[in-house]
Amino acid sequence: MQFIEYIKESKGELAHVSWPTRNQAIAFTLLVIILSVATSLYLGAFDTLFTTLIKNFFVR
């Protein structure tokens, strides 16, 4: 019986959730994609820089 009560309460709580609009969901998704790409480019650039520096100065 506890499981059924849990499901009923969960369904009731979902009615109280403030869901984003379609436009908000699209905007937030695009923001996450853009920030992910920017972060990967930033980290990739530093990885390339440090790899080059280590190869040139420490591995001779």
CHARMM-style PDB file with segment names, atoms N, HN, CA, C and O in Angstrom:
ATOM      1  N   MET     1       0.812  -1.203   0.000  1.00  0.00      PROA
ATOM      2  CA  MET     1       0.000   0.000   0.000  1.00  0.00      PROA
ATOM      3  C   MET     1       0.855   1.267   0.000  1.00  0.00      PROA
ATOM      4  O   MET     1       0.427   2.291  -0.531  1.00  0.00      PROA
ATOM      5  N   GLN     2       2.032   1.219   0.573  1.00  0.00      PROA
ATOM      6  HN  GLN     2       2.380   0.387   1.004  1.00  0.00      PROA
ATOM      7  CA  GLN     2       2.871   2.412   0.626  1.00  0.00      PROA
ATOM      8  C   GLN     2       3.279   2.871  -0.771  1.00  0.00      PROA
ATOM      9  O   GLN     2       3.365   4.070  -1.037  1.00  0.00      PROA
ATOM     10  N   PHE     3       3.526   1.920  -1.652  1.00  0.00      PROA
ATOM     11  HN  PHE     3       3.456   0.947  -1.436  1.00  0.00      PROA
ATOM     12  CA  PHE     3       3.940   2.272  -3.006  1.00  0.00      PROA
ATOM     13  C   PHE     3       2.835   3.028  -3.737  1.00  0.00      PROA
ATOM     14  O   PHE     3       3.106   4.011  -4.427  1.00  0.00      PROA
ATOM     15  N   ILE     4       1.616   2.581  -3.593  1.00  0.00      PROA
ATOM     16  HN  ILE     4       1.396   1.782  -3.033  1.00  0.00      PROA
ATOM     17  CA  ILE     4       0.480   3.237  -4.248  1.00  0.00      PROA
ATOM     18  C   ILE     4       0.300   4.650  -3.702  1.00  0.00      PROA
ATOM     19  O   ILE     4       0.025   5.578  -4.463  1.00  0.00      PROA
ATOM     20  N   GLU     5       0.452   4.819  -2.398  1.00  0.00      PROA
ATOM     21  HN  GLU     5       0.675   4.066  -1.780  1.00  0.00      PROA
ATOM     22  CA  GLU     5       0.362   6.159  -1.802  1.00  0.00      PROA
ATOM     23  C   GLU     5       1.477   7.053  -2.331  1.00  0.00      PROA
ATOM     24  O   GLU     5       1.259   8.231  -2.615  1.00  0.00      PROA
ATOM     25  N   TYR     6       2.656   6.493  -2.458  1.00  0.00      PROA
ATOM     26  HN  TYR     6       2.833   5.536  -2.228  1.00  0.00      PROA
ATOM     27  CA  TYR     6       3.793   7.249  -2.984  1.00  0.00      PROA
ATOM     28  C   TYR     6       3.502   7.740  -4.405  1.00  0.00      PROA
ATOM     29  O   TYR     6       3.771   8.896  -4.732  1.00  0.00      PROA
ATOM     30  N   ILE     7       2.960   6.872  -5.236  1.00  0.00      PROA
ATOM     31  HN  ILE     7       2.741   5.933  -4.970  1.00  0.00      PROA
ATOM     32  CA  ILE     7       2.626   7.243  -6.616  1.00  0.00      PROA
ATOM     33  C   ILE     7       1.566   8.343  -6.634  1.00  0.00      PROA
ATOM     34  O   ILE     7       1.677   9.295  -7.407  1.00  0.00      PROA
ATOM     35  N   LYS     8       0.558   8.224  -5.804  1.00  0.00      PROA
ATOM     36  HN  LYS     8       0.468   7.451  -5.176  1.00  0.00      PROA
ATOM     37  CA  LYS     8      -0.499   9.244  -5.747  1.00  0.00      PROA
ATOM     38  C   LYS     8       0.065  10.589  -5.294  1.00  0.00      PROA
ATOM     39  O   LYS     8      -0.260  11.629  -5.865  1.00  0.00      PROA
ATOM     40  N   GLU     9       0.910  10.561  -4.267  1.00  0.00      PROA
ATOM     41  HN  GLU     9       1.174   9.715  -3.802  1.00  0.00      PROA
ATOM     42  CA  GLU     9       1.505  11.805  -3.779  1.00  0.00      PROA
ATOM     43  C   GLU     9       2.432  12.411  -4.828  1.00  0.00      PROA
ATOM     44  O   GLU     9       2.464  13.630  -5.001  1.00  0.00      PROA
ATOM     45  N   SER    10       3.177  11.571  -5.521  1.00  0.00      PROA
ATOM     46  HN  SER    10       3.150  10.581  -5.381  1.00  0.00      PROA
ATOM     47  CA  SER    10       4.068  12.063  -6.575  1.00  0.00      PROA
ATOM     48  C   SER    10       3.278  12.729  -7.690  1.00  0.00      PROA
ATOM     49  O   SER    10       3.668  13.783  -8.192  1.00  0.00      PROA
ATOM     50  N   LYS    11       2.177  12.119  -8.070  1.00  0.00      PROA
ATOM     51  HN  LYS    11       1.860  11.263  -7.662  1.00  0.00      PROA
ATOM     52  CA  LYS    11       1.327  12.697  -9.113  1.00  0.00      PROA
ATOM     53  C   LYS    11       0.778  14.049  -8.658  1.00  0.00      PROA
ATOM     54  O   LYS    11       0.704  14.988  -9.450  1.00  0.00      PROA
ATOM     55  N   GLY    12       0.396  14.149  -7.389  1.00  0.00      PROA
ATOM     56  HN  GLY    12       0.457  13.386  -6.745  1.00  0.00      PROA
ATOM     57  CA  GLY    12      -0.092  15.412  -6.848  1.00  0.00      PROA
ATOM     58  C   GLY    12       0.984  16.485  -6.832  1.00  0.00      PROA
ATOM     59  O   GLY    12       0.708  17.651  -7.112  1.00  0.00      PROA
ATOM     60  N   GLU    13       2.213  16.090  -6.505  1.00  0.00      PROA
ATOM     61  HN  GLU    13       2.437  15.143  -6.278  1.00  0.00      PROA
ATOM     62  CA  GLU    13       3.313  17.058  -6.487  1.00  0.00      PROA
ATOM     63  C   GLU    13       3.639  17.555  -7.892  1.00  0.00      PROA
ATOM     64  O   GLU    13       3.983  18.723  -8.074  1.00  0.00      PROA
ATOM     65  N   LEU    14       3.533  16.679  -8.879  1.00  0.00      PROA
ATOM     66  HN  LEU    14       3.254  15.730  -8.732  1.00  0.00      PROA
ATOM     67  CA  LEU    14       3.808  17.090 -10.256  1.00  0.00      PROA
ATOM     68  C   LEU    14       2.837  18.154 -10.737  1.00  0.00      PROA
ATOM     69  O   LEU    14       3.167  18.935 -11.629  1.00  0.00      PROA
ATOM     70  N   ALA    15       1.657  18.194 -10.165  1.00  0.00      PROA
ATOM     71  HN  ALA    15       1.389  17.560  -9.440  1.00  0.00      PROA
ATOM     72  CA  ALA    15       0.681  19.225 -10.530  1.00  0.00      PROA
ATOM     73  C   ALA    15       1.129  20.600 -10.032  1.00  0.00      PROA
ATOM     74  O   ALA    15       0.709  21.622 -10.576  1.00  0.00      PROA
ATOM     75  N   HSD    16       1.978  20.632  -9.002  1.00  0.00      PROA
ATOM     76  HN  HSD    16       2.320  19.802  -8.560  1.00  0.00      PROA
ATOM     77  CA  HSD    16       2.449  21.893  -8.431  1.00  0.00      PROA
ATOM     78  C   HSD    16       3.712  22.423  -9.117  1.00  0.00      PROA
ATOM     79  O   HSD    16       4.135  23.550  -8.862  1.00  0.00      PROA
ATOM     80  N   VAL    17       4.303  21.614  -9.975  1.00  0.00      PROA
ATOM     81  HN  VAL    17       3.960  20.698 -10.182  1.00  0.00      PROA
ATOM     82  CA  VAL    17       5.549  22.006 -10.630  1.00  0.00      PROA
ATOM     83  C   VAL    17       5.275  23.113 -11.638  1.00  0.00      PROA
ATOM     84  O   VAL    17       4.292  23.069 -12.377  1.00  0.00      PROA
ATOM     85  N   SER    18       6.151  24.095 -11.656  1.00  0.00      PROA
ATOM     86  HN  SER    18       6.949  24.131 -11.055  1.00  0.00      PROA
ATOM     87  CA  SER    18       6.059  25.174 -12.637  1.00  0.00      PROA
ATOM     88  C   SER    18       6.907  24.774 -13.852  1.00  0.00      PROA
ATOM     89  O   SER    18       8.120  24.979 -13.862  1.00  0.00      PROA
ATOM     90  N   TRP    19       6.265  24.206 -14.863  1.00  0.00      PROA
ATOM     91  HN  TRP    19       5.279  24.039 -14.855  1.00  0.00      PROA
ATOM     92  CA  TRP    19       6.972  23.711 -16.029  1.00  0.00      PROA
ATOM     93  C   TRP    19       7.339  24.869 -16.955  1.00  0.00      PROA
ATOM     94  O   TRP    19       6.566  25.819 -17.081  1.00  0.00      PROA
ATOM     95  N   PRO    20       8.507  24.809 -17.607  1.00  0.00      PROA
ATOM     96  CA  PRO    20       8.883  25.881 -18.536  1.00  0.00      PROA
ATOM     97  C   PRO    20       8.029  25.823 -19.802  1.00  0.00      PROA
ATOM     98  O   PRO    20       7.500  24.777 -20.179  1.00  0.00      PROA
ATOM     99  N   THR    21       7.918  26.974 -20.434  1.00  0.00      PROA
ATOM    100  HN  THR    21       8.347  27.824 -20.128  1.00  0.00      PROA
ATOM    101  CA  THR    21       7.216  27.005 -21.717  1.00  0.00      PROA
ATOM    102  C   THR    21       8.106  26.368 -22.783  1.00  0.00      PROA
ATOM    103  O   THR    21       9.286  26.109 -22.548  1.00  0.00      PROA
ATOM    104  N   ARG    22       7.531  26.125 -23.941  1.00  0.00      PROA
ATOM    105  HN  ARG    22       6.572  26.336 -24.132  1.00  0.00      PROA
ATOM    106  CA  ARG    22       8.317  25.527 -25.034  1.00  0.00      PROA
ATOM    107  C   ARG    22       9.494  26.428 -25.404  1.00  0.00      PROA
ATOM    108  O   ARG    22      10.609  25.949 -25.612  1.00  0.00      PROA
ATOM    109  N   ASN    23       9.241  27.742 -25.486  1.00  0.00      PROA
ATOM    110  HN  ASN    23       8.335  28.131 -25.317  1.00  0.00      PROA
ATOM    111  CA  ASN    23      10.305  28.683 -25.847  1.00  0.00      PROA
ATOM    112  C   ASN    23      11.406  28.714 -24.790  1.00  0.00      PROA
ATOM    113  O   ASN    23      12.587  28.796 -25.128  1.00  0.00      PROA
ATOM    114  N   GLN    24      11.032  28.651 -23.525  1.00  0.00      PROA
ATOM    115  HN  GLN    24      10.072  28.584 -23.250  1.00  0.00      PROA
ATOM    116  CA  GLN    24      12.035  28.618 -22.461  1.00  0.00      PROA
ATOM    117  C   GLN    24      12.872  27.345 -22.543  1.00  0.00      PROA
ATOM    118  O   GLN    24      14.094  27.392 -22.399  1.00  0.00      PROA
ATOM    119  N   ALA    25      12.224  26.225 -22.773  1.00  0.00      PROA
ATOM    120  HN  ALA    25      11.231  26.187 -22.890  1.00  0.00      PROA
ATOM    121  CA  ALA    25      12.945  24.952 -22.869  1.00  0.00      PROA
ATOM    122  C   ALA    25      13.929  24.975 -24.035  1.00  0.00      PROA
ATOM    123  O   ALA    25      15.057  24.497 -23.908  1.00  0.00      PROA
ATOM    124  N   ILE    26      13.506  25.525 -25.163  1.00  0.00      PROA
ATOM    125  HN  ILE    26      12.590  25.913 -25.267  1.00  0.00      PROA
ATOM    126  CA  ILE    26      14.391  25.621 -26.326  1.00  0.00      PROA
ATOM    127  C   ILE    26      15.558  26.552 -26.022  1.00  0.00      PROA
ATOM    128  O   ILE    26      16.703  26.233 -26.341  1.00  0.00      PROA
ATOM    129  N   ALA    27      15.280  27.701 -25.407  1.00  0.00      PROA
ATOM    130  HN  ALA    27      14.349  27.960 -25.147  1.00  0.00      PROA
ATOM    131  CA  ALA    27      16.337  28.662 -25.089  1.00  0.00      PROA
ATOM    132  C   ALA    27      17.354  28.065 -24.117  1.00  0.00      PROA
ATOM    133  O   ALA    27      18.559  28.226 -24.307  1.00  0.00      PROA
ATOM    134  N   PHE    28      16.883  27.384 -23.090  1.00  0.00      PROA
ATOM    135  HN  PHE    28      15.903  27.253 -22.935  1.00  0.00      PROA
ATOM    136  CA  PHE    28      17.795  26.783 -22.118  1.00  0.00      PROA
ATOM    137  C   PHE    28      18.604  25.647 -22.747  1.00  0.00      PROA
ATOM    138  O   PHE    28      19.779  25.468 -22.427  1.00  0.00      PROA
ATOM    139  N   THR    29      17.982  24.890 -23.632  1.00  0.00      PROA
ATOM    140  HN  THR    29      17.027  25.036 -23.893  1.00  0.00      PROA
ATOM    141  CA  THR    29      18.697  23.812 -24.316  1.00  0.00      PROA
ATOM    142  C   THR    29      19.803  24.379 -25.193  1.00  0.00      PROA
ATOM    143  O   THR    29      20.923  23.868 -25.190  1.00  0.00      PROA
ATOM    144  N   LEU    30      19.494  25.430 -25.942  1.00  0.00      PROA
ATOM    145  HN  LEU    30      18.584  25.844 -25.945  1.00  0.00      PROA
ATOM    146  CA  LEU    30      20.512  26.069 -26.778  1.00  0.00      PROA
ATOM    147  C   LEU    30      21.633  26.655 -25.929  1.00  0.00      PROA
ATOM    148  O   LEU    30      22.802  26.576 -26.305  1.00  0.00      PROA
ATOM    149  N   LEU    31      21.287  27.237 -24.795  1.00  0.00      PROA
ATOM    150  HN  LEU    31      20.337  27.301 -24.490  1.00  0.00      PROA
ATOM    151  CA  LEU    31      22.299  27.783 -23.899  1.00  0.00      PROA
ATOM    152  C   LEU    31      23.248  26.693 -23.413  1.00  0.00      PROA
ATOM    153  O   LEU    31      24.462  26.891 -23.386  1.00  0.00      PROA
ATOM    154  N   VAL    32      22.705  25.557 -23.033  1.00  0.00      PROA
ATOM    155  HN  VAL    32      21.718  25.396 -23.055  1.00  0.00      PROA
ATOM    156  CA  VAL    32      23.534  24.441 -22.567  1.00  0.00      PROA
ATOM    157  C   VAL    32      24.438  23.942 -23.689  1.00  0.00      PROA
ATOM    158  O   VAL    32      25.611  23.654 -23.454  1.00  0.00      PROA
ATOM    159  N   ILE    33      23.910  23.837 -24.898  1.00  0.00      PROA
ATOM    160  HN  ILE    33      22.957  24.071 -25.090  1.00  0.00      PROA
ATOM    161  CA  ILE    33      24.719  23.377 -26.033  1.00  0.00      PROA
ATOM    162  C   ILE    33      25.849  24.360 -26.316  1.00  0.00      PROA
ATOM    163  O   ILE    33      26.996  23.951 -26.502  1.00  0.00      PROA
ATOM    164  N   ILE    34      25.533  25.650 -26.348  1.00  0.00      PROA
ATOM    165  HN  ILE    34      24.601  25.982 -26.197  1.00  0.00      PROA
ATOM    166  CA  ILE    34      26.544  26.672 -26.633  1.00  0.00      PROA
ATOM    167  C   ILE    34      27.623  26.683 -25.556  1.00  0.00      PROA
ATOM    168  O   ILE    34      28.812  26.736 -25.873  1.00  0.00      PROA
ATOM    169  N   LEU    35      27.226  26.633 -24.293  1.00  0.00      PROA
ATOM    170  HN  LEU    35      26.261  26.590 -24.036  1.00  0.00      PROA
ATOM    171  CA  LEU    35      28.214  26.625 -23.212  1.00  0.00      PROA
ATOM    172  C   LEU    35      29.056  25.354 -23.227  1.00  0.00      PROA
ATOM    173  O   LEU    35      30.243  25.399 -22.904  1.00  0.00      PROA
ATOM    174  N   SER    36      28.469  24.236 -23.591  1.00  0.00      PROA
ATOM    175  HN  SER    36      27.505  24.199 -23.854  1.00  0.00      PROA
ATOM    176  CA  SER    36      29.225  22.981 -23.674  1.00  0.00      PROA
ATOM    177  C   SER    36      30.272  23.049 -24.781  1.00  0.00      PROA
ATOM    178  O   SER    36      31.415  22.635 -24.585  1.00  0.00      PROA
ATOM    179  N   VAL    37      29.886  23.568 -25.935  1.00  0.00      PROA
ATOM    180  HN  VAL    37      28.958  23.905 -26.094  1.00  0.00      PROA
ATOM    181  CA  VAL    37      30.829  23.697 -27.046  1.00  0.00      PROA
ATOM    182  C   VAL    37      31.935  24.682 -26.685  1.00  0.00      PROA
ATOM    183  O   VAL    37      33.108  24.411 -26.944  1.00  0.00      PROA
ATOM    184  N   ALA    38      31.581  25.820 -26.091  1.00  0.00      PROA
ATOM    185  HN  ALA    38      30.628  26.040 -25.881  1.00  0.00      PROA
ATOM    186  CA  ALA    38      32.579  26.818 -25.710  1.00  0.00      PROA
ATOM    187  C   ALA    38      33.557  26.245 -24.686  1.00  0.00      PROA
ATOM    188  O   ALA    38      34.763  26.469 -24.790  1.00  0.00      PROA
ATOM    189  N   THR    39      33.055  25.520 -23.713  1.00  0.00      PROA
ATOM    190  HN  THR    39      32.075  25.338 -23.628  1.00  0.00      PROA
ATOM    191  CA  THR    39      33.918  24.925 -22.697  1.00  0.00      PROA
ATOM    192  C   THR    39      34.846  23.885 -23.307  1.00  0.00      PROA
ATOM    193  O   THR    39      36.026  23.826 -22.958  1.00  0.00      PROA
ATOM    194  N   SER    40      34.328  23.069 -24.210  1.00  0.00      PROA
ATOM    195  HN  SER    40      33.370  23.117 -24.493  1.00  0.00      PROA
ATOM    196  CA  SER    40      35.174  22.047 -24.830  1.00  0.00      PROA
ATOM    197  C   SER    40      36.255  22.682 -25.703  1.00  0.00      PROA
ATOM    198  O   SER    40      37.385  22.195 -25.734  1.00  0.00      PROA
ATOM    199  N   LEU    41      35.926  23.756 -26.408  1.00  0.00      PROA
ATOM    200  HN  LEU    41      35.008  24.152 -26.383  1.00  0.00      PROA
ATOM    201  CA  LEU    41      36.936  24.460 -27.209  1.00  0.00      PROA
ATOM    202  C   LEU    41      38.001  25.092 -26.321  1.00  0.00      PROA
ATOM    203  O   LEU    41      39.190  25.034 -26.636  1.00  0.00      PROA
ATOM    204  N   TYR    42      37.584  25.688 -25.223  1.00  0.00      PROA
ATOM    205  HN  TYR    42      36.618  25.735 -24.967  1.00  0.00      PROA
ATOM    206  CA  TYR    42      38.504  26.311 -24.268  1.00  0.00      PROA
ATOM    207  C   TYR    42      39.455  25.268 -23.686  1.00  0.00      PROA
ATOM    208  O   TYR    42      40.670  25.467 -23.669  1.00  0.00      PROA
ATOM    209  N   LEU    43      38.905  24.171 -23.217  1.00  0.00      PROA
ATOM    210  HN  LEU    43      37.918  24.009 -23.230  1.00  0.00      PROA
ATOM    211  CA  LEU    43      39.739  23.121 -22.629  1.00  0.00      PROA
ATOM    212  C   LEU    43      40.619  22.457 -23.683  1.00  0.00      PROA
ATOM    213  O   LEU    43      41.768  22.115 -23.403  1.00  0.00      PROA
ATOM    214  N   GLY    44      40.096  22.273 -24.879  1.00  0.00      PROA
ATOM    215  HN  GLY    44      39.163  22.551 -25.106  1.00  0.00      PROA
ATOM    216  CA  GLY    44      40.889  21.695 -25.959  1.00  0.00      PROA
ATOM    217  C   GLY    44      42.059  22.577 -26.344  1.00  0.00      PROA
ATOM    218  O   GLY    44      43.150  22.079 -26.621  1.00  0.00      PROA
ATOM    219  N   ALA    45      41.840  23.892 -26.364  1.00  0.00      PROA
ATOM    220  HN  ALA    45      40.953  24.297 -26.139  1.00  0.00      PROA
ATOM    221  CA  ALA    45      42.923  24.826 -26.684  1.00  0.00      PROA
ATOM    222  C   ALA    45      44.023  24.763 -25.631  1.00  0.00      PROA
ATOM    223  O   ALA    45      45.204  24.733 -25.976  1.00  0.00      PROA
ATOM    224  N   PHE    46      43.655  24.743 -24.361  1.00  0.00      PROA
ATOM    225  HN  PHE    46      42.695  24.768 -24.080  1.00  0.00      PROA
ATOM    226  CA  PHE    46      44.661  24.644 -23.307  1.00  0.00      PROA
ATOM    227  C   PHE    46      45.367  23.296 -23.334  1.00  0.00      PROA
ATOM    228  O   PHE    46      46.567  23.225 -23.067  1.00  0.00      PROA
ATOM    229  N   ASP    47      44.652  22.237 -23.650  1.00  0.00      PROA
ATOM    230  HN  ASP    47      43.677  22.294 -23.867  1.00  0.00      PROA
ATOM    231  CA  ASP    47      45.272  20.919 -23.753  1.00  0.00      PROA
ATOM    232  C   ASP    47      46.317  20.915 -24.860  1.00  0.00      PROA
ATOM    233  O   ASP    47      47.420  20.400 -24.677  1.00  0.00      PROA
ATOM    234  N   THR    48      45.971  21.487 -26.004  1.00  0.00      PROA
ATOM    235  HN  THR    48      45.075  21.905 -26.152  1.00  0.00      PROA
ATOM    236  CA  THR    48      46.912  21.565 -27.117  1.00  0.00      PROA
ATOM    237  C   THR    48      48.114  22.422 -26.748  1.00  0.00      PROA
ATOM    238  O   THR    48      49.252  22.058 -27.045  1.00  0.00      PROA
ATOM    239  N   LEU    49      47.872  23.550 -26.106  1.00  0.00      PROA
ATOM    240  HN  LEU    49      46.948  23.846 -25.864  1.00  0.00      PROA
ATOM    241  CA  LEU    49      48.952  24.440 -25.685  1.00  0.00      PROA
ATOM    242  C   LEU    49      49.899  23.735 -24.721  1.00  0.00      PROA
ATOM    243  O   LEU    49      51.114  23.762 -24.916  1.00  0.00      PROA
ATOM    244  N   PHE    50      49.361  23.114 -23.694  1.00  0.00      PROA
ATOM    245  HN  PHE    50      48.374  23.092 -23.535  1.00  0.00      PROA
ATOM    246  CA  PHE    50      50.206  22.450 -22.705  1.00  0.00      PROA
ATOM    247  C   PHE    50      50.921  21.244 -23.302  1.00  0.00      PROA
ATOM    248  O   PHE    50      52.068  20.975 -22.944  1.00  0.00      PROA
ATOM    249  N   THR    51      50.281  20.524 -24.188  1.00  0.00      PROA
ATOM    250  HN  THR    51      49.350  20.742 -24.479  1.00  0.00      PROA
ATOM    251  CA  THR    51      50.932  19.388 -24.843  1.00  0.00      PROA
ATOM    252  C   THR    51      52.112  19.863 -25.675  1.00  0.00      PROA
ATOM    253  O   THR    51      53.182  19.254 -25.649  1.00  0.00      PROA
ATOM    254  N   THR    52      51.920  20.947 -26.409  1.00  0.00      PROA
ATOM    255  HN  THR    52      51.052  21.442 -26.430  1.00  0.00      PROA
ATOM    256  CA  THR    52      52.996  21.510 -27.219  1.00  0.00      PROA
ATOM    257  C   THR    52      54.136  21.997 -26.337  1.00  0.00      PROA
ATOM    258  O   THR    52      55.303  21.739 -26.632  1.00  0.00      PROA
ATOM    259  N   LEU    53      53.809  22.696 -25.264  1.00  0.00      PROA
ATOM    260  HN  LEU    53      52.861  22.905 -25.025  1.00  0.00      PROA
ATOM    261  CA  LEU    53      54.853  23.186 -24.360  1.00  0.00      PROA
ATOM    262  C   LEU    53      55.639  22.041 -23.736  1.00  0.00      PROA
ATOM    263  O   LEU    53      56.866  22.101 -23.662  1.00  0.00      PROA
ATOM    264  N   ILE    54      54.961  21.023 -23.299  1.00  0.00      PROA
ATOM    265  HN  ILE    54      53.964  20.974 -23.359  1.00  0.00      PROA
ATOM    266  CA  ILE    54      55.644  19.889 -22.674  1.00  0.00      PROA
ATOM    267  C   ILE    54      56.523  19.169 -23.689  1.00  0.00      PROA
ATOM    268  O   ILE    54      57.646  18.782 -23.365  1.00  0.00      PROA
ATOM    269  N   LYS    55      56.034  18.986 -24.902  1.00  0.00      PROA
ATOM    270  HN  LYS    55      55.122  19.301 -25.165  1.00  0.00      PROA
ATOM    271  CA  LYS    55      56.838  18.323 -25.931  1.00  0.00      PROA
ATOM    272  C   LYS    55      58.079  19.141 -26.278  1.00  0.00      PROA
ATOM    273  O   LYS    55      59.157  18.578 -26.470  1.00  0.00      PROA
ATOM    274  N   ASN    56      57.938  20.461 -26.360  1.00  0.00      PROA
ATOM    275  HN  ASN    56      57.063  20.918 -26.205  1.00  0.00      PROA
ATOM    276  CA  ASN    56      59.053  21.312 -26.769  1.00  0.00      PROA
ATOM    277  C   ASN    56      60.071  21.546 -25.666  1.00  0.00      PROA
ATOM    278  O   ASN    56      61.262  21.657 -25.958  1.00  0.00      PROA
ATOM    279  N   PHE    57      59.650  21.624 -24.420  1.00  0.00      PROA
ATOM    280  HN  PHE    57      58.683  21.534 -24.183  1.00  0.00      PROA
ATOM    281  CA  PHE    57      60.570  21.992 -23.355  1.00  0.00      PROA
ATOM    282  C   PHE    57      61.036  20.824 -22.496  1.00  0.00      PROA
ATOM    283  O   PHE    57      62.126  20.883 -21.928  1.00  0.00      PROA
ATOM    284  N   PHE    58      60.253  19.784 -22.390  1.00  0.00      PROA
ATOM    285  HN  PHE    58      59.367  19.736 -22.852  1.00  0.00      PROA
ATOM    286  CA  PHE    58      60.614  18.700 -21.481  1.00  0.00      PROA
ATOM    287  C   PHE    58      61.002  17.408 -22.193  1.00  0.00      PROA
ATOM    288  O   PHE    58      61.721  16.584 -21.628  1.00  0.00      PROA
ATOM    289  N   VAL    59      60.546  17.229 -23.393  1.00  0.00      PROA
ATOM    290  HN  VAL    59      59.961  17.898 -23.852  1.00  0.00      PROA
ATOM    291  CA  VAL    59      60.835  15.989 -24.109  1.00  0.00      PROA
ATOM    292  C   VAL    59      61.739  16.326 -25.289  1.00  0.00      PROA
ATOM    293  O   VAL    59      61.273  16.496 -26.416  1.00  0.00      PROA
ATOM    294  N   ARG    60      63.019  16.420 -25.017  1.00  0.00      PROA
ATOM    295  HN  ARG    60      63.397  16.283 -24.101  1.00  0.00      PROA
ATOM    296  CA  ARG    60      63.989  16.722 -26.081  1.00  0.00      PROA
ATOM    297  C   ARG    60      65.001  15.636 -26.177  1.00  0.00      PROA
ATOM    298  OT1 ARG    60      65.902  15.705 -27.013  1.00  0.00      PROA
TER     299      ARG     60
END
